[in-house]
Amino acid sequence: MFTHVVLMKFADSADAAKAKSLLEGLANTIDEIATLTVALDTLRTAVSYDLCMISTHTDVDALRAYQAHPAHLEVAGWLKPRLAARVVVDY
């Protein structure tokens, strides 16, 4: 299994709830997603990010196929202009 972790901070934290919904919808659309968890931050500390997404994939090629999938690209197109910061860890 290959794990993809993404933390997102939004320019307007109110966008996080819609982002969660959009991201969760990808699990039913993209076969290369083995598992998907999306969570919103509840403490809202000075160092908090607004959203954490963790997806698993059978291997690196499945992750890349997910990233290139038209449904993912559509969600990413909505997300990117709303993000203040994003960090990723893949392992």
Beta strands, then each sheet from edge to edge (+ up, - down):
strand 1: 2-10
strand 2: 35-40
strand 3: 51-57
strand 4: 83-90
sheet 1: 2+ 3- 1+ 4-
end
